Amino acid sequence: MKEINSNLMKIAFFSKKAQLVFFQKIIEDKLIFLNSLSHRYGIKFLLSLKSLPDVSLQELFLKYEIDFESSNLKEALPYNASHIFWFNPPFFDPEIKKKYPRAVVSLNQKKENLNGEYALRINTSFLGKNSRFGLYVEDINFLMDQKIKINGLHFHHGSEQNTNLDYKKMYLKALDLVKMFDLKEVKYINLGGGLHELTDTEIKELCSYLSKQEKKHQVIFEPGQYIFKNSGYLTTKILERREFGEDILLVTNASKLNHLNWSTPKLLHSGEEASTRKVKIYGPTCYEEDYLGCYEVSEEFAAHSMNEGDILLFSNISSYSANLNRSFNGIDKAEVHIVGSH
């Protein structure tokens, strides 16, 4: 942790902007683990491009045999076309099949006059997890009358707060649908994203379980949040300090609204004392809810490390924040750094 903090302070010292920093070594360790599972259990892993913080990491993922999933053509454009394995568009776009004829494309809704091969995204309401995406059983009946081949089944929802049991239920649901509709041409069962709620031991157990089932279908996961978990950090400088009674209010150059979408920043601070101060940290935009959070820190840290010009460090930064990074209200976008890349 000392080495990480040292790197973060060096990056922050020379910039007037907030910094989103990702450590390649932490990411690569996850890729090595997933690659070992892929070879041992035959599971395929994809990365959703919306979770990739920088295009420079593309080659690292390909090194460990991880291809990409995209939501639309524009998102896929900067990447190696031969490694765009799956498209999961939120609305139907006929151009995807024309430009990426070898990619698997999910259908999220009923459509008429279709032809070619498609995967079906299945709504996960059977898990008690509601989603606006995905098909219901009656929709599959409708699509069976179309002139299409169904080559995959895809389960995906929201923030993917799944357990091992949830993934097993999705897999068994897929087998039920294959049998119910006689889907003989299904090659892929994509169980979606996440895995970040599971330990490495639980992930290994899940892959082992799936490998012992029938061998007709390629099982796929999209573990973007798992891969980037614990690799992302924020550095920010304090622009202003005020005190309101017992509380301290700080304004920083990092904006929750602009730079930290899908992140819940955890303040890194030192000092263990019985006496603490409550610190509320805000972003620099003229928006009431541009709020990073409320933190309790030691009296010493509050007095000596939380003044105008001081640098604050945060962990638990999602890779999605890098893609959602913006400059609303005249505030500069955060700089994105990949530490350890060449």
The 8 nearest C-alpha neighbors of each residue, nearest first, counted from 0:
[[1, 3, 2, 4, 5, 6, 267, 7],
 [2, 0, 4, 3, 5, 6, 7, 8],
 [3, 1, 5, 0, 4, 6, 7, 8],
 [2, 4, 0, 6, 5, 1, 7, 22],
 [5, 3, 7, 1, 2, 6, 8, 0],
 [4, 6, 2, 8, 3, 7, 1, 9],
 [7, 5, 3, 9, 4, 8, 2, 10],
 [6, 8, 4, 10, 5, 9, 11, 3],
 [7, 9, 11, 5, 10, 6, 12, 4],
 [10, 8, 6, 12, 7, 11, 5, 13],
 [9, 11, 7, 8, 12, 6, 13, 14],
 [12, 10, 8, 14, 9, 13, 234, 7],
 [13, 11, 9, 10, 14, 8, 310, 15],
 [12, 14, 11, 10, 15, 9, 8, 16],
 [15, 13, 16, 11, 12, 10, 17, 18],
 [14, 16, 17, 13, 236, 11, 252, 12],
 [17, 15, 14, 333, 18, 252, 334, 331],
 [16, 18, 333, 235, 253, 234, 252, 334],
 [19, 17, 334, 234, 333, 233, 335, 20],
 [20, 18, 335, 233, 232, 334, 336, 333],
 [19, 21, 336, 232, 231, 335, 337, 18],
 [22, 20, 231, 337, 230, 338, 336, 232],
 [23, 21, 338, 230, 24, 25, 337, 339],
 [22, 24, 26, 339, 25, 338, 27, 21],
 [23, 25, 27, 26, 22, 28, 339, 338],
 [26, 24, 28, 23, 27, 230, 22, 29],
 [27, 25, 23, 29, 24, 28, 227, 226],
 [26, 28, 30, 24, 29, 25, 23, 31],
 [27, 29, 31, 25, 30, 26, 24, 32],
 [30, 28, 32, 27, 26, 31, 226, 33],
 [29, 31, 27, 33, 32, 28, 34, 63],
 [30, 32, 34, 28, 29, 33, 27, 35],
 [31, 33, 29, 35, 30, 34, 28, 36],
 [34, 32, 36, 30, 35, 31, 37, 29],
 [33, 35, 37, 31, 36, 32, 63, 30],
 [34, 36, 32, 38, 33, 37, 39, 31],
 [37, 35, 39, 33, 34, 38, 40, 32],
 [36, 38, 42, 41, 34, 35, 40, 39],
 [39, 37, 35, 36, 41, 40, 34, 42],
 [38, 40, 36, 37, 41, 35, 42, 34],
 [41, 39, 210, 37, 42, 36, 38, 207],
 [40, 42, 37, 38, 39, 43, 210, 36],
 [43, 41, 37, 218, 40, 219, 44, 36],
 [44, 42, 219, 37, 218, 220, 41, 45],
 [43, 45, 220, 219, 65, 221, 42, 46],
 [46, 44, 221, 66, 67, 65, 68, 220],
 [45, 47, 67, 221, 223, 68, 48, 66],
 [46, 48, 68, 49, 50, 67, 69, 223],
 [49, 47, 51, 50, 69, 46, 68, 67],
 [48, 50, 47, 51, 319, 322, 69, 74],
 [49, 51, 319, 48, 318, 47, 223, 52],
 [52, 50, 48, 49, 53, 318, 54, 319],
 [53, 51, 321, 318, 322, 50, 319, 54],
 [52, 54, 55, 51, 56, 321, 335, 337],
 [53, 55, 56, 57, 52, 51, 77, 78],
 [56, 54, 53, 57, 58, 340, 59, 337],
 [57, 55, 59, 54, 58, 53, 60, 51],
 [58, 56, 60, 59, 55, 54, 61, 78],
 [57, 59, 61, 60, 56, 62, 55, 54],
 [60, 58, 62, 56, 57, 61, 63, 27],
 [61, 59, 65, 62, 63, 58, 57, 64],
 [60, 62, 64, 58, 63, 65, 59, 66],
 [63, 61, 59, 60, 64, 58, 65, 57],
 [62, 64, 61, 60, 65, 34, 30, 31],
 [65, 63, 61, 62, 66, 60, 34, 44],
 [64, 66, 60, 61, 45, 63, 44, 46],
 [67, 65, 45, 82, 84, 83, 64, 46],
 [68, 66, 46, 83, 45, 84, 47, 82],
 [67, 69, 47, 85, 86, 46, 84, 83],
 [70, 68, 86, 48, 71, 47, 75, 87],
 [69, 71, 88, 87, 86, 74, 89, 68],
 [72, 70, 74, 73, 88, 69, 75, 86],
 [71, 73, 75, 74, 76, 95, 70, 69],
 [72, 74, 76, 75, 71, 77, 70, 69],
 [73, 75, 72, 71, 76, 69, 70, 77],
 [74, 76, 72, 73, 78, 77, 69, 71],
 [75, 77, 73, 78, 74, 72, 80, 79],
 [78, 76, 75, 79, 74, 54, 73, 80],
 [79, 77, 76, 75, 80, 57, 54, 83],
 [78, 80, 81, 82, 83, 77, 76, 75],
 [81, 79, 82, 83, 78, 75, 76, 99],
 [80, 82, 79, 83, 84, 101, 102, 99],
 [81, 83, 66, 80, 84, 79, 67, 78],
 [84, 82, 67, 80, 81, 85, 68, 66],
 [83, 85, 102, 82, 67, 68, 66, 103],
 [86, 84, 103, 68, 102, 104, 83, 69],
 [87, 85, 104, 69, 68, 70, 88, 103],
 [86, 88, 70, 105, 104, 69, 89, 85],
 [87, 89, 70, 90, 71, 86, 91, 105],
 [90, 88, 87, 107, 70, 91, 132, 71],
 [91, 89, 88, 92, 107, 108, 106, 87],
 [90, 92, 93, 88, 89, 106, 107, 108],
 [91, 93, 94, 95, 90, 88, 96, 71],
 [94, 92, 95, 96, 91, 97, 98, 113],
 [95, 93, 97, 92, 96, 98, 72, 99],
 [96, 94, 98, 97, 93, 99, 92, 72],
 [97, 95, 100, 99, 94, 98, 93, 104],
 [96, 98, 94, 95, 100, 99, 93, 101],
 [97, 99, 95, 96, 100, 94, 72, 101],
 [100, 98, 96, 102, 101, 95, 97, 80],
 [101, 99, 96, 102, 97, 98, 95, 103],
 [102, 100, 99, 103, 84, 96, 81, 83],
 [103, 101, 84, 85, 99, 100, 104, 83],
 [102, 104, 85, 86, 84, 117, 118, 101],
 [105, 103, 86, 117, 118, 85, 87, 102],
 [106, 104, 118, 87, 119, 120, 117, 86],
 [105, 107, 119, 108, 120, 118, 117, 104],
 [108, 106, 133, 120, 132, 134, 105, 89],
 [109, 107, 106, 134, 110, 133, 138, 90],
 [108, 110, 138, 142, 111, 107, 141, 106],
 [111, 109, 108, 113, 112, 142, 91, 106],
 [110, 112, 113, 109, 145, 142, 141, 114],
 [113, 111, 145, 114, 110, 146, 147, 142],
 [114, 112, 111, 146, 145, 147, 110, 115],
 [115, 113, 147, 146, 112, 116, 145, 148],
 [114, 116, 147, 148, 117, 113, 146, 96],
 [117, 115, 148, 147, 149, 150, 114, 118],
 [118, 116, 149, 104, 105, 150, 148, 103],
 [117, 119, 151, 105, 150, 152, 149, 104],
 [120, 118, 152, 106, 105, 153, 121, 151],
 [119, 121, 153, 133, 107, 105, 154, 106],
 [122, 120, 133, 134, 154, 153, 119, 123],
 [121, 123, 133, 134, 124, 135, 132, 130],
 [124, 122, 125, 126, 128, 121, 129, 154],
 [123, 125, 127, 129, 128, 126, 122, 130],
 [124, 126, 123, 127, 128, 122, 129, 169],
 [127, 125, 124, 128, 123, 165, 168, 169],
 [126, 128, 124, 125, 129, 123, 130, 165],
 [129, 127, 124, 126, 123, 130, 125, 156],
 [128, 130, 124, 127, 123, 131, 156, 122],
 [129, 131, 132, 156, 128, 122, 157, 123],
 [130, 132, 133, 129, 122, 156, 157, 107],
 [133, 131, 130, 107, 122, 134, 156, 89],
 [132, 134, 122, 121, 107, 120, 108, 131],
 [133, 135, 121, 122, 138, 108, 120, 107],
 [134, 136, 138, 137, 122, 121, 139, 133],
 [137, 135, 139, 138, 140, 134, 121, 176],
 [136, 138, 140, 139, 135, 141, 134, 142],
 [139, 137, 141, 135, 140, 136, 134, 109],
 [138, 140, 142, 136, 141, 137, 143, 135],
 [139, 141, 137, 143, 138, 142, 136, 144],
 [140, 142, 138, 139, 143, 144, 137, 109],
 [143, 141, 139, 145, 144, 140, 138, 109],
 [142, 144, 140, 145, 141, 139, 147, 146],
 [143, 145, 142, 141, 146, 140, 147, 139],
 [146, 144, 142, 143, 147, 113, 112, 111],
 [147, 145, 114, 113, 144, 148, 115, 112],
 [148, 146, 114, 115, 145, 116, 113, 149],
 [147, 149, 116, 115, 150, 117, 184, 146],
 [148, 150, 117, 118, 116, 185, 151, 184],
 [151, 149, 185, 118, 186, 184, 117, 148],
 [152, 150, 118, 187, 185, 186, 188, 149],
 [153, 151, 119, 188, 118, 120, 189, 187],
 [152, 154, 120, 189, 121, 119, 188, 190],
 [155, 153, 190, 121, 191, 120, 189, 123],
 [156, 154, 191, 153, 192, 190, 157, 123],
 [155, 157, 130, 159, 158, 123, 154, 132],
 [156, 158, 159, 130, 155, 160, 129, 128],
 [157, 159, 160, 156, 193, 192, 161, 155],
 [160, 158, 193, 161, 157, 156, 192, 155],
 [161, 159, 158, 196, 162, 193, 157, 194],
 [162, 160, 159, 165, 196, 163, 166, 194],
 [161, 163, 165, 164, 166, 197, 160, 196],
 [162, 164, 166, 165, 167, 205, 161, 201],
 [163, 165, 167, 162, 166, 168, 161, 169],
 [166, 164, 168, 162, 167, 163, 161, 169],
 [167, 165, 169, 163, 168, 164, 170, 162],
 [166, 168, 164, 170, 169, 165, 171, 163],
 [169, 167, 165, 171, 166, 170, 172, 164],
 [170, 168, 172, 166, 167, 171, 173, 165],
 [169, 171, 167, 173, 172, 168, 166, 174],
 [170, 172, 174, 168, 173, 169, 167, 175],
 [173, 171, 169, 175, 170, 174, 168, 176],
 [172, 174, 176, 170, 171, 175, 177, 169],
 [173, 175, 177, 171, 172, 176, 178, 170],
 [176, 174, 172, 178, 173, 177, 179, 171],
 [177, 175, 179, 173, 178, 174, 180, 172],
 [178, 176, 182, 174, 181, 175, 180, 179],
 [177, 179, 181, 175, 176, 180, 174, 182],
 [180, 178, 176, 177, 181, 175, 182, 174],
 [181, 179, 182, 178, 177, 176, 140, 143],
 [182, 180, 178, 177, 183, 179, 176, 184],
 [183, 181, 177, 180, 184, 185, 178, 149],
 [182, 184, 181, 185, 177, 149, 178, 186],
 [185, 183, 150, 182, 149, 186, 148, 151],
 [184, 186, 150, 151, 183, 149, 182, 187],
 [187, 185, 216, 150, 151, 217, 184, 215],
 [188, 186, 151, 217, 216, 185, 218, 189],
 [187, 189, 218, 152, 151, 153, 217, 219],
 [188, 190, 219, 153, 191, 218, 220, 152],
 [191, 189, 154, 220, 219, 153, 188, 166],
 [192, 190, 155, 220, 221, 154, 189, 153],
 [193, 191, 221, 222, 220, 159, 194, 223],
 [192, 194, 222, 195, 159, 224, 225, 223],
 [193, 195, 197, 196, 225, 222, 192, 202],
 [196, 194, 225, 193, 197, 224, 228, 222],
 [195, 197, 194, 160, 161, 198, 162, 193],
 [198, 196, 194, 195, 201, 202, 199, 162],
 [197, 199, 201, 200, 202, 196, 195, 194],
 [198, 200, 202, 201, 203, 197, 32, 204],
 [199, 201, 203, 198, 202, 204, 197, 205],
 [200, 202, 204, 198, 203, 199, 197, 205],
 [203, 201, 199, 205, 204, 200, 206, 197],
 [202, 204, 200, 206, 201, 205, 207, 199],
 [205, 203, 201, 207, 202, 206, 208, 200],
 [206, 204, 202, 208, 207, 203, 201, 209],
 [207, 205, 209, 203, 208, 204, 210, 202],
 [206, 208, 204, 210, 205, 209, 203, 40],
 [207, 209, 205, 206, 211, 210, 204, 212],
 [210, 208, 206, 211, 212, 207, 205, 218],
 [209, 211, 207, 40, 208, 212, 206, 41],
 [210, 212, 209, 208, 207, 213, 214, 40],
 [213, 211, 209, 210, 214, 208, 215, 207],
 [212, 214, 215, 211, 216, 210, 209, 174],
 [213, 215, 216, 212, 210, 217, 211, 209],
 [216, 214, 213, 217, 186, 185, 187, 212],
 [217, 215, 186, 187, 214, 218, 188, 185],
 [216, 218, 187, 186, 188, 219, 42, 215],
 [219, 217, 188, 42, 189, 187, 216, 43],
 [218, 220, 189, 43, 44, 190, 42, 188],
 [219, 221, 44, 191, 190, 222, 189, 192],
 [220, 222, 192, 45, 191, 46, 44, 223],
 [223, 221, 192, 193, 225, 194, 224, 220],
 [224, 222, 226, 225, 46, 221, 50, 47],
 [223, 225, 227, 226, 193, 222, 195, 228],
 [224, 226, 195, 228, 222, 223, 194, 227],
 [227, 225, 223, 224, 29, 228, 26, 222],
 [228, 226, 230, 224, 225, 26, 229, 318],
 [227, 229, 225, 230, 226, 224, 195, 231],
 [230, 228, 231, 315, 227, 314, 25, 316],
 [231, 229, 21, 22, 227, 228, 25, 26],
 [232, 230, 21, 316, 20, 229, 315, 317],
 [233, 231, 314, 20, 316, 313, 19, 21],
 [234, 232, 19, 313, 18, 312, 20, 314],
 [233, 235, 312, 18, 17, 311, 11, 313],
 [236, 234, 17, 311, 253, 310, 252, 251],
 [237, 235, 310, 251, 309, 308, 252, 311],
 [236, 238, 251, 307, 308, 309, 239, 250],
 [239, 237, 251, 307, 250, 308, 236, 252],
 [238, 240, 250, 307, 237, 249, 241, 251],
 [241, 239, 249, 248, 306, 307, 250, 242],
 [240, 242, 248, 247, 249, 239, 243, 250],
 [241, 243, 247, 246, 248, 244, 240, 245],
 [244, 242, 246, 245, 247, 241, 248, 278],
 [243, 245, 246, 242, 247, 241, 248, 277],
 [244, 246, 243, 247, 276, 277, 242, 278],
 [247, 245, 277, 243, 244, 242, 278, 248],
 [248, 246, 242, 278, 241, 279, 243, 277],
 [247, 249, 279, 241, 278, 240, 242, 280],
 [250, 248, 240, 280, 239, 281, 279, 251],
 [249, 251, 281, 239, 238, 282, 237, 280],
 [252, 250, 237, 238, 282, 253, 236, 283],
 [251, 253, 283, 236, 17, 235, 282, 254],
 [254, 252, 17, 251, 282, 235, 258, 255],
 [255, 253, 282, 257, 256, 258, 283, 289],
 [254, 256, 259, 289, 291, 258, 257, 290],
 [255, 257, 254, 289, 258, 259, 260, 282],
 [258, 256, 325, 254, 255, 324, 259, 326],
 [257, 259, 324, 254, 255, 320, 256, 333],
 [260, 258, 255, 320, 262, 257, 261, 256],
 [259, 261, 320, 262, 258, 256, 255, 323],
 [262, 260, 320, 259, 317, 319, 263, 316],
 [263, 261, 317, 316, 259, 260, 264, 320],
 [262, 264, 315, 265, 316, 261, 259, 291],
 [265, 263, 315, 313, 314, 262, 316, 266],
 [266, 264, 313, 314, 315, 267, 263, 316],
 [267, 265, 313, 312, 268, 264, 314, 294],
 [268, 266, 313, 312, 265, 314, 269, 311],
 [269, 267, 266, 270, 296, 300, 312, 311],
 [270, 268, 300, 271, 267, 297, 296, 299],
 [269, 271, 297, 272, 300, 268, 299, 296],
 [272, 270, 297, 269, 273, 296, 274, 275],
 [273, 271, 274, 297, 270, 275, 298, 299],
 [272, 274, 275, 271, 297, 298, 270, 296],
 [273, 275, 272, 298, 297, 276, 271, 296],
 [276, 274, 297, 298, 296, 295, 273, 272],
 [277, 275, 296, 295, 298, 297, 278, 246],
 [276, 278, 295, 246, 294, 247, 296, 275],
 [279, 277, 247, 294, 293, 248, 246, 295],
 [278, 280, 293, 248, 292, 247, 249, 294],
 [281, 279, 249, 291, 292, 250, 248, 290],
 [282, 280, 290, 250, 291, 289, 249, 251],
 [281, 283, 254, 289, 251, 253, 250, 284],
 [282, 284, 252, 251, 250, 254, 285, 281],
 [285, 283, 286, 282, 328, 289, 254, 330],
 [284, 286, 287, 283, 328, 289, 282, 288],
 [287, 285, 284, 288, 289, 283, 282, 256],
 [286, 288, 289, 285, 290, 284, 281, 282],
 [287, 289, 290, 286, 256, 281, 255, 282],
 [290, 288, 282, 255, 256, 286, 287, 281],
 [289, 291, 281, 288, 292, 255, 282, 280],
 [292, 290, 280, 255, 281, 264, 289, 282],
 [293, 291, 290, 280, 279, 294, 281, 264],
 [292, 294, 279, 278, 280, 277, 295, 291],
 [295, 293, 278, 277, 296, 279, 292, 266],
 [294, 296, 277, 276, 278, 275, 297, 293],
 [297, 295, 275, 276, 300, 294, 301, 298],
 [296, 298, 275, 300, 299, 272, 270, 276],
 [299, 297, 301, 275, 300, 276, 302, 274],
 [300, 298, 302, 297, 301, 303, 270, 304],
 [299, 301, 304, 297, 303, 302, 298, 296],
 [300, 302, 298, 305, 299, 303, 304, 297],
 [303, 301, 299, 300, 298, 304, 305, 306],
 [302, 304, 300, 301, 305, 299, 306, 298],
 [305, 303, 300, 301, 306, 309, 302, 310],
 [306, 304, 301, 309, 303, 302, 300, 307],
 [307, 305, 309, 304, 308, 240, 237, 303],
 [306, 308, 237, 239, 238, 309, 240, 305],
 [309, 307, 237, 236, 306, 238, 310, 239],
 [310, 308, 306, 237, 307, 236, 305, 304],
 [309, 311, 236, 235, 237, 308, 312, 234],
 [310, 312, 235, 234, 236, 309, 313, 237],
 [313, 311, 234, 267, 233, 266, 235, 310],
 [314, 312, 266, 233, 265, 267, 232, 264],
 [313, 315, 232, 265, 316, 264, 231, 233],
 [316, 314, 264, 229, 265, 231, 263, 317],
 [317, 315, 231, 262, 232, 314, 264, 318],
 [318, 316, 262, 319, 320, 231, 261, 315],
 [317, 319, 52, 320, 50, 321, 51, 227],
 [318, 320, 50, 317, 322, 321, 323, 261],
 [321, 319, 323, 259, 260, 318, 322, 317],
 [320, 322, 52, 324, 319, 323, 318, 335],
 [321, 323, 319, 320, 324, 52, 49, 50],
 [322, 324, 320, 321, 319, 325, 260, 258],
 [325, 323, 258, 321, 322, 257, 320, 332],
 [326, 324, 332, 257, 327, 323, 258, 331],
 [325, 327, 332, 331, 330, 329, 257, 328],
 [326, 328, 329, 330, 325, 257, 331, 284],
 [329, 327, 330, 284, 326, 285, 331, 257],
 [328, 330, 327, 326, 331, 284, 332, 283],
 [331, 329, 326, 328, 327, 332, 284, 283],
 [332, 330, 326, 333, 329, 16, 325, 327],
 [331, 333, 326, 325, 324, 334, 330, 258],
 [332, 334, 17, 18, 16, 258, 331, 335],
 [333, 335, 18, 19, 17, 332, 336, 16],
 [336, 334, 19, 20, 18, 333, 321, 337],
 [335, 337, 20, 338, 21, 19, 334, 18],
 [336, 338, 21, 22, 340, 20, 339, 23],
 [339, 337, 22, 340, 23, 21, 336, 20],
 [338, 340, 23, 337, 22, 341, 24, 21],
 [341, 339, 338, 337, 23, 56, 55, 22],
 [340, 339, 338, 55, 337, 56, 23, 59]]
